[in-house]
Amino acid sequence: MKRKVDELYEEYRTGNVSRREFMKRLALVTGGTAAAVVILPGCNGASTRAKGSDALKLINEFITYPGASGDIRAYLSMPEGKEKLPGVIVIHENRGLVPHIQDVNRRMAMEGFISLAPDALSPLGGTPEDQDKGRELIGQLDREETIRNFVAAVKYLETHPRSTGKVGCTGFCWGGAMTNQVAVNSPELDAAVPYYGSTPAPEDVPKIKAKMMAHYAGDDERINAGIPAFEEALKQAGIEYEIFIYEGTRHAFNNDTGDRYNKEAADLAWKRTTDFFRETLGS
């Protein structure tokens, strides 16, 4: 099996298969998605990509950091080496720290960041394998405590030995809303990029010190209803921001494991996001 996994990984690394197709085939070879995620970090040197004549290799590990409710489990990814790098928090959707978000976290690290994906469900025992169960558990979280747990992640990355002290945050769906709340509640945050997340209350927007970039699906009526008031509050507060709406897409267009995935929009939003982080955080 190892030979098949390595061959498949080499196809992915060299760009001959997409990430979505790679994970699909890897799951078939290993007997399921959960097994694929366990095996992935060991594939031919873990997360590796060509970068000119060099290869960028990642360190991927689960760690804990102190949060408001106790220790928070998180998935940490960073390029190998001793170079100091800015940090980026990646906040999951409403099913917890699932394999897809772990993949997004590795992708962010491949862009040259120390990337941290906290598991919001840590106080409830962590993200379960059953994603429907994860969605049920999300609804049981204490909202204010959860926000404080994510704010604590800013401090963790800010003071990490490999960190430059600059920290950004991005998140998707439920995590997009949480990204907005981290921006409201953490004056230390330097940049925030929510994807189709519920907007903060207009009266809270002036608390934001971070530069903002927000991505929205064109066909997402409930979420998009909050955009006008959010944008007006950002203007009134003098906060540097950009808002992008991707016409013809639906909520969760970035999730390449779901049926609403839109590759063109996801790729464009990702490039905008990583360029924005490089500009505001340095990399």
Buried (B, 14 or more C-beta within 10 A) or exposed (E): EEEEBBEBBBBBBEEEBEBBBBBBBBBEBBEEBEEBBEBBBEBBBBBBBEEEEEEBBBBBEEBBBEBBBEEBBBBBBBBEEEEBBBBBBBBBBBBBBBBBBBBBBBBBBBBBBBBBBBBBBBBBEBBBEEBEBBBEBBEEBEEEEBBBBBBBBBBBBBEBEBBBBBBBBBBBBBBBBBBBBBBBBBEBBBBBBBBBBBBBEBEBBBEBBBBBBBBBBBBBEEBBEBBEBBBEBBEEEEBEBEEEBBEEBBBBBBBBBEEBBBEEBBEBBBEBBBEBBBEBBEB
